[in-house]
């Protein structure tokens, strides 16, 4: 088992707080030394209280699902002898209201475009199996209740 720690830091910087007009800018400090500037989504809290240039939790959630799927896909493809030249995913999270009227990320759509090179090129069934196995193995996908839809493509880059 492992434990993963992130420090989330926000400061008021002397601004009024109880009027709800405080900045949502904050930082994520990861244990490897990376710091990411974060904010609420401008779709949830309007600019200038949100900073659209920073990562928001919803984007990070979608990125985590996409990244986990990709890492498993690459590992499984390598184990089968397939050479992945490039993997580019334009992932999207769809917000909806649940039966209680609360917003949630109801669906995450992964749309990877994958290029294979080398002598061993998978067919569509093999790529589908790689995606299915990657989804089943992904720690993040196993941790969420959002639907995760895959609509990717692949090609031989020869």
N, C-alpha and C positions, 0 to 999 in steps of 0.2 A: 504494500500500500504506500501511497505517497500523499503528501500534503502540499498544497500550493497557496502561497501567500502573496497578496497584493495589498499595498497600503494606499488608501484613498484619502486625499488631503484636500480640504476646502477651508478657506479663511474668509471671515467677514470683512476684513480690512477697514474696520471702523464705520462701515456704511450702515444705514438703518436696515433693520432686518424684519421687523414685524409688519411692515407694509407690503411684504411679498415681492418687493422690487429689488431684491439682491441678485448679484451675479451668480449664475450657476456654473461658472468656470471652476474647474478643479483639476487635480493631477492624479494620475495613477502611477504609483511607483512599484515596479516589478522587481523581484528578488535578484534578477541578473543585472540590474543597474539601469534598465530602460525606464524612462519617464515619458508618459503620454499625456498630452493636454486633452482634457475631456470637458464636456458640457452637457447640459440637457439638450434634447433634440429641439430645433426651432419649430418642429411640427407640434411640439407639446407646450413649450414655453417660448413666447415670441422673442425675437431679437429686439433690443440689445441685451436682454437678460440671459439669452442663450448665445453661444458663439458657434455659428455654422461651420467655422474652420476647424473646430475641434471634434474629436470622436465622441459620439453619444452612445449611451448604453445599448440602444437598439441596434445600431450599426455594429458595435462590438459583439453583440450576441450573434448576429448573422455571420460576421467574420469568423467567430469561433467555430460555428457549425461548419462553414465552408472549409476553413483551414484544417479542421480535424478530418473531414471527409477526404480532402486532398492528400493529406499525409498518409492516411491508410491506403488510399488508391495507389499512390506512388510505391509504397512498400509492397503491396500485393502484386503490382505490375512487375516490379523488379524481381520478386521471388519467382514469377512465371517466366522470366527471361525477356520480357518486353522492355524496350527502351523508350521512355517518355522523354521527348525533347522539350515539350512545353505544355503547361497546364495553366489555363487562364479561366477563372470563374468570375462571372458577373452575377453574384448572388444577390437575392432580394428578399427582404422580410416584409410580409403583408400584415398590417395591423387591422384588427377587427374588434368588435365588441363581443364578449362572450354572453352566455345566457343571463348573466347577472348585470349586464351593461358595462362591464369593465373592459378597458382596452387590453389587448394582449397580442403578441406576435403569433398569429394563428397559423401562418404558413411561411416556410422558408423555401425559396425556389433556388436550387443550385443549377447553374447553366454553364458547366465547364466545357471549354473547347480544348481538346487534347490532341497533341501531335505526337505520333510515334515514328521512330526511325529504327534502322537496324534490320536484321534478317528475320526476326520473329515479329510478325505483325498480327495482332489479335483480330478476330472477326467480331461482328456485332454481338453475338451471344457471349463471347469472352469478355468484351467490354461491359456488357450488362451485368455479368456475374461479378466482375471486379467492383463495379459500383454497388451492387447489392451487398457483397461481402464487406466492403468499406463502410457502408451505412450500418450494417449490423455490428461492426467492431468499434465504431466511433464512440468514444466515451461521452462526448458532448451530446450526440444524438440520443444516446441511451439515457441521458439525464433530463431531457425536456419532453414536454407534452405537445409541442407544436408539430404540425404535420411538416414533413420535409419532402419536397418534390424534386425530382431530378429530371432535367430536360437538356442534357448535354449532348455534344457532338464530338466526333473524333475523326482524324484522318491520318493517312500514312504520309509522312513527309520524306519523300525519297529523292 
